[in-house]
Amino acid sequence: MTKIEKICIIGLGYIGLPTAALLANRGFDIHGVDVIQSTVDTINRGEIHIVEPELDVFVQSAVRSGKLKADITPAEADIFIIAVPTPFHEGHVPNVDYVRSATVSIAPFIKKGNIVILESTSPIGTTHMVADVLAENGVDISTIHVAHCPERVLPGRIMLELVQNDRIVGGLTEEATQITAEFYSSFCSGEVLLTDAKTAEMAKLTENSFRDVNIAFANELSILCDKFDINVWELIKLTNRHPRVNVLQPGAGVGGHCIAVDPWFIVAAGGEDAKLIKTARERNDFKSEWVVQKIKNTALEIEKKTSKSAKVACLGLAFKPDIDDLRESPALYITQQLCMSLENVFAVEPNIPLDTDHKKLGITNKNFKLVDVFQAIEEADLIVFLVAHKQYKRLDLSDLNTFDFCGVTNKEQKTI
């Protein structure tokens, strides 16, 4: 492999920016690209626009050293990494428009011997699409290397897992696979596993679909336990004492750009042969609707007793604990739905500033109020735990009406 000096990373979000900062601190010259000018400006000041442990230190160091620069347009490089969102259209149809746009944007800057890596989690065949789009835009793809290496990190641990986790590399050719794997081996301590592009794409989708199916089982258990008046958290702890059982934890639904999205990519391509995966995805979506109805019914009971509108506090908006990421968040969806039918909805999200424009959160309803946890506890008639943020684990709410949909108030199983 020829010496790698400059890397152009398209997309400076939850994956692209940590990757850029890590590689810059490893000595590579990084040209980061994002379509949002404010994001570019923030990064060039050595600051960050997302919440992720240790990321601020990495970015500040990378920018100060001159190894990381952000811009709204690409530049020539030895490696191009595409790390843009891959959402879906209405009806859960995969949307690879951002990947296509990113590919078109780098085409004028690609030269012989370059490596083009798609890291975005993508439907099967997207890596081949990248090559086709490059060819359509004048690139001789026989002279470059195109591969897929899906990100496999957990928000809240990204800076660690970018290095420690095993990586899967699948190229469009054996040479592309090998040369791309050598690049990842230069900074990853985890094993780099070689395959072809389609298998790499399917591997990432399979990982998240596996999680989704198992979470659906836990979420269905929680609904059944509510019906039977059983503590689901105690039930799962007892069940998991079996040496070959590991039931996951239920929640208010499933969120994030991966688990809540990726199974639909398989369903879209697999059709009727993806029945279990589709059912699990639908079950997890239903859990959020069930939570909304449960809260609304309780609020109505409070209103009947007090003859005034119930004030409900939703603790947590992010899709998982201790981050600010709202992508596909069931907690945010639940809060939005409650705002449509309840007059007073307080939201507590410790990872988002209180002065954040509500429109940026996707909430325009006047009934929504973003407050701190102390105001919420003082004023609310019903406290609803939607996300198990660490700040909530120290709260004593024994005298208040509460719903815990994420296990944050659950106590450890006693033994003798």
N, C-alpha and C positions, 0 to 999 in steps of 0.2 A: 504494500500500500504506500502510495506517495505521501509525503509529509503533509499533515493537516495543520493549517495555521488559522484560517478564517472560516467562521461558521455564520451563516445567515439563518436566523430563526424567525419564522412567520407565525405571529400570534404570541402575545405577551400576557397571557392570562394565567390561570391556575397551574398549567403545565409548562407553557412556553417560558414564562419569566423565571421560575425556579431552575429550569434546565439551562437557560441563558446565564443566570448568575453562577450556577455551579461550574459550568464549563469555562466561564471567564476567570473564575478563581483557580481553575486548573491550568491557566496560561493560554487558552485559546482567545483569539480576537473575535468578539461576538458583535454582529450587527443584528440587533433585534428590530422587528417590524411589527407595528400595530396600526390599525386603521383609525384609532381614536387618538387625536392629537394630545388631549389632556393626559392620557396614559403615557405617551411618549415623553411629554414634558416632565411628568412626575418621576419617571425612571431616570431620566437624564440629570435630575437633581439628586439622584442617589436615594430616592424614596420609593415606597411601594404603594400600590393601590388595592391590594388584597391582604387578607389576614392569613398568615402562615408562619408558624414558629421558626425563628432563625433566618427567615428570608430577608428581613430588613438588613441584617448584618452582612449577608452575602451580597446583596445588591449594592449597598453602600461601598463595600470593599471593591467590588468589580468596577463600579463607575469611577471611583477615586483613582484606581490604577490605570484607567483609560482602556481597559480591556472590554468594557461593555458600553455600547452606544446604541441608542434607540432612534428610530426614524419611522416615517410613514411609508417609505418606499424601500424596496430591496436593494441589494448591492451585490457585486460579484463576490464569490466565496468558493471554498473548496467543498463545503457541505451545505446543503439546504435542508432544514428541518421544518416540516409543516406541522404546526400544533394549534390548529384552529378548531372551533366548535363544530360538532356534527349532530345537530338536533334532528327533529323530524317535522314534516309538514302535517297539516290536519289529516286525521285518519291514521296517524302513526306511520306515515310514509317517510322513509329515510331521506334526509336532506343533506346532500353533500355539496351544496352551493358554495359554502365557504372554502371547502377544499379545492373546488374547481377554480374559484377566484384567486386563491393563493397560488395555485399552480400557474395560472396565466400570468400572474404578477412576476414570478421568478424566471419565466421562460427567456426574456431578453438578456438575462445575466448569466445564463448557464453556458459553460464551456466544456470542452472535451475532458473527460476524466472525473467530472464532478459526481458527487453522491447526492441523491435526492431521497430523503427519508420522510415517510409519512408516519407521524406518531399519533395523530388523531384516531381515536377509536372509530372504526368505520365499517360499513356494510361490506360483505364479501365482494371482491372485485374492484374496490375503490383504488387500490394500488395500481392495478392495470389501467384504471381510468386516468390516474395521474400521468402515466406514461403516454397514453393516447392524447391527452390534452397538451402535453409538451410537444408531441409530434405535430399536432395540429397547429401549433404556434412556432413552428420552424426549428425545433430542436431535433438533432439526429440522435435518437435515443439509443442507437447501437454504440454510441461513444461514451455513454454515461451509465451510472449504476442507480437503479431505482429499487427501494426496499421499504418494507413496513416493519416498524418496531413499536408496538403499542405500549403506551405508558401503563404502569401497573402499580401506581403509588396510592397511598391513603392520605387524604387531606388531614393535616395536622402532623404528619410525619414525612412530608414530601422530601425535605432536604436529606433525610436519612435514607429513605427508601429509593431515591434516585440512584444511590450508590450501592446499597446493600441488596436490593432485590434482584432475583434472576430476571433476565431479559430474553424475550423471544424475537428473533430476527428472521424475516422471510423476504428474500429478494425475488425479483422477476427472473433472475438467472442465478446459477450457482455462484458465479463470480461476484455478483452484487451481494448475495447473502454473505459470502466470506469476507469481503472487504468492509461491509457495514458492520459485521460482527467484530472485526478487529478494532474498529473505531470505538464501539461500546466497551470492549474489553480494556481499552486504555484508561477508563475511569470508573468502571463498575467492578465492585468486589464480588458481586453475585455472579452465578454462572450465566454465560450467554449461550442460549439454545438456538440451534440452526434448523430452519425449515423453509418452506416456500411461502410466498406472499399470502395466498388464500388461507393456508392453514394458520398462519400468524394472525390474520384477521379473525378467523373463526375461534381461535384460542381465547382471545380477549373477550369476545362475545359470550363464549361458553363459561368463562370464569364468572362473569357478572350474572348470567342467567342461572347458574348453579346457586349463587347467593340469593337471587330473587325467589327461586322456587322454595328454598329453605326458609326464607323470611315469610313467605306466604303461608307456610305451614304454621309458623309461630303466630302470625297475625290471626289466622283462623282459630287457633287455640284460644287466643285472647277473647275473641268474640264468643266462643262457646263457653269459656269460663265465666264471662259476664252473665251469660244466660243461666248458668248453673250455680251462680254465686260462689265461685271458687277463685282464690287468689292465684292468678296465672303465674306470677313471679315465683311464688312458693312451689307451685306445681312443676315448673320448668327446672328449678333447682333440685327438687326431689327426683324428677325423671332423669336428669343428667348425671345422677350418681350411678346409673347403669354404665358399665365400662364401654359399651358400644353405642351409646346414645349421646347426641350433642345437639339438643334443640336450641336454636338461636333465640334472641330476644325480640319480642314484638315491639311495635312502635305505632306511631300515628299514620303510618304509610311507608313508602320508600321513596327517597329523593336522590338528588345528585345527578350529574350528567351521565354516570355510568350505569348503575343498576336499574334506574328508572327508565332508561332509554335503550340500552343495548339489546335487551331481549326482543324488543320490537323489530330490530334489524333482522333477527333470525326469523321471527314470525312473518315479516314482509316477504322474505325470500323462500321460507319453507312452507308457507300456506297451511293446509290441513295437516301436514306432517309435524307441525309444531304445536300440537294441542296442549300438552302439559305446560310448556313455556308460556303460551298465551293465557291459559287459565290462571297461572300464578301471577302474571302481570296484572290481569284484571282483578284478581283477589286483593292484591296489594293496593291498587287504586281504590277499590271499594272500601278498604279499611279507613281511608281518609273521610269518605262520605259517611261511614258509620260513626266516626268520631264527631263529625259536625252535628249529626242528628242527636247524638247522645248529649252534647253540650247544649244544644238548643232546647231539648226537652227539659233538661235540668234548669236552665235559665227561665223557662216558662213556669216551672213549679215554684221557683223563687219569686217570680213576679206575682203569682197567685197568692202567695203567703204575705208578701210585703206591700202589694198594691202599688208598686213602682217598678220602673224598668230595671232589669238586672244588669249589673256591671260585671263583665267577664274579663279576666286577665289571662292572656295567652303567653306563657313563658317559653320563649324560643321561636325564632323564625327561620333559622338556618336549617339545612337538610340533615345535619348531624352535629354532635356536640363540639363546642369549642372552636368553631370556625365562623366565618361571615358569609359563606357561600350559600346563596339562595336558589341555585339552579334546581328546578323541579322539586322544590321543597314542599313536602306535605304540610308542614307546620305553617308555611306562608299561605298555602292554598286554603287550609282550614280557617286561618284568620281572615282571609279575604271573604270566604263564604259567610262567616259569622257577621262580618260588617254589613252584609246585605240584609240581614234580618234582625239584628240587635242594635239598639241605640248607642250603647256604650261598650266599646271593645278596646281594652288596653293591651298593648304588645310590649314585651320585654325581650330585647335582644342585646345582651352585653357586648357583643362583638361589632355592633353597628352604632355610630354616634347618634345621640338623641336628636340632633338638628338635621339629620338626613332627610332630604326631600322625599316625601312619601311616594311620589310618582316614580322615583328610582327603584322603589321596592315593588312597584306594580300595583300599588294601592291608591286609589283616588277617592274612596268613600270617606265622607266627612265623619263617620262614626268611629274611625280608626284613630287611636292615639298611641304614639311611641313614647313610653315613659320608663323610668328606672324601676327596679324591682321593689323598692320601698314604697313608692307611690302606688304601685299596683296592689301590693298587699294591703295597704291602708285603705284603699278606696273600693276594691273589688268585692263583689258578693260571692264570686266563684273563681278560684285559682285553678288554671288548667296547665299542667306540665306537658309540653309537646316535644321538647328537646332537652336532653339530660346534660345541660351545660354545667361545668364544675361549680359555678357560682351558686347554683340552686341547691347543691347537696348540703350546704350549711344552714339552710333555712329551717326554722321551726314554725310549722304551720298547723300544729296539732289542733288549734281551736277554730280553724277556718274550713270552709267548704272547698274541697280539692278534688280534682281528677288527675290521676297520674297515668298518662298513656306511654311513658317512656322508661318507667322503672327508677326514676331518680330518687324517690322517697322509699324505695324498697329496702328492707333490712335483711341482713345476712341470715341464712338458715341456721337455727340453733342446733347444737349437738351436745351430747353428754358422754 
